[in-house]
Amino acid sequence: MSLRPPVSARDRWLPHPILSSLLAASWLLLMHTYEPVQVVWAVVLGLAVPVLLRHFLPAGSRPRMVPALRLAAVVLGDIVIANITVARLVLGPMSRPRPAWVCVPLDATHPTAIALLATIITTTPGTVSCVIDEERGEILVHALDCDDPQAMACEIKQRYETPLRFIFERELNTRRTA
């Protein structure tokens, strides 16, 4: 007798809908056209690749979309502001950056939330996530200019980690009770 739950037809043919959408959109952007033949190829790739790789990919997450969109807006705004700040710092005649290593303790345990946190940190100009230490539960971040590492760690946790935990919280709670 199998211990696996029954797999629905949707999960069998569309195991990762977000990945499928991203693959299809990427194909169309790479082709620079919306001709019907390219749209068909985009759909085929979007459906086939996740199905072929489903045994190599973790189970799909069902993030909360409204908080995810809010976080995306915050991250995009922070990226724009950080670009301006780094440009002033690098191009300013009297600039003296204060690089620092910042240790950010993690409360998040969901692997996708942790990976996204590291990605957000690295994507924001002026910071790079260097190490995710799962045993100690922390991310080591290198900041180009930081006068207060503790304040920066708190800001990263408040602006990015807390929303990520909320986005993936429902999935964590269902796994713990199952």
C-alpha positions, -999 to +999 in steps of 0.1 A: +000+000+000+014+034-010+019+061+016+018+089-010-014+109-012-033+106-045-021+130-071-047+150-089-046+155-127-038+192-122-007+183-101+003+156-126+002+179-156+009+212-140+031+205-109+046+240-108+023+265-123+044+296-114+075+279-130+054+270-160+043+306-164+078+320-160+092+295-185+066+305-211+070+342-205+108+338-207+105+320-240+084+347-255+107+374-242+138+356-256+120+352-290+109+389-292+077+379-308+042+368-300+036+348-332+013+319-328+040+293-333+061+309-306+031+311-282+026+273-288+063+266-281+061+287-250+031+267-237+047+234-246+079+243-228+060+257-198+041+225-195+068+199-204+098+211-185+082+211-150+066+177-158+099+162-169+117+177-139+091+171-112+111+143-095+141+167-092+121+197-080+107+201-045+070+202-040+054+234-053+047+261-028+014+279-026+025+314-014+000+340-004-002+363-034-013+396-019+015+397+007+039+385-020+030+414-043+034+438-014+069+424-007+077+427-044+068+463-044+089+469-013+119+451-028+116+470-061+114+503-043+144+494-021+164+484-052+158+518-068+168+536-037+198+514-031+210+521-067+209+558-061+226+554-027+254+532-041+259+555-071+263+585-048+286+566-026+308+553-055+308+585-076+307+611-047+339+631-044+342+628-006+326+594-001+342+570+023+323+537+024+322+517+057+321+481+046+308+456+073+299+420+078+264+417+092+251+385+108+213+382+103+198+355+126+170+336+109+136+329+122+124+315+089+127+278+084+110+274+050+137+267+025+120+288-002+117+318+022+154+315+032+165+313-005+143+343-014+157+363+015+192+356+003+182+365-033+166+398-021+197+407-001+220+399-031+198+417-056+197+449-036+228+470-045+253+475-017+247+441-001+256+405-008+245+374+011+276+354+014+267+324+035+235+308+046+245+288+078+216+264+083+232+249+115+235+283+132+203+296+116+218+328+101+228+346+069+261+364+067+258+396+047+285+419+033+274+455+032+292+481+012+283+509+036+271+502+071+276+522+103+254+500+125+254+463+117+227+455+143+203+480+129+209+467+094+202+431+106+169+443+122+159+462+091+165+431+069+145+410+093+116+435+095+115+445+058+121+411+041+122+381+065+089+389+083+069+392+051+085+361+037+075+341+068+040+354+064+038+344+028+049+309+034+034+305+070+003+286+059+024+259+042+046+256+073+016+252+096+000+225+074+033+205+073+037+206+110+002+193+117+003+166+090 
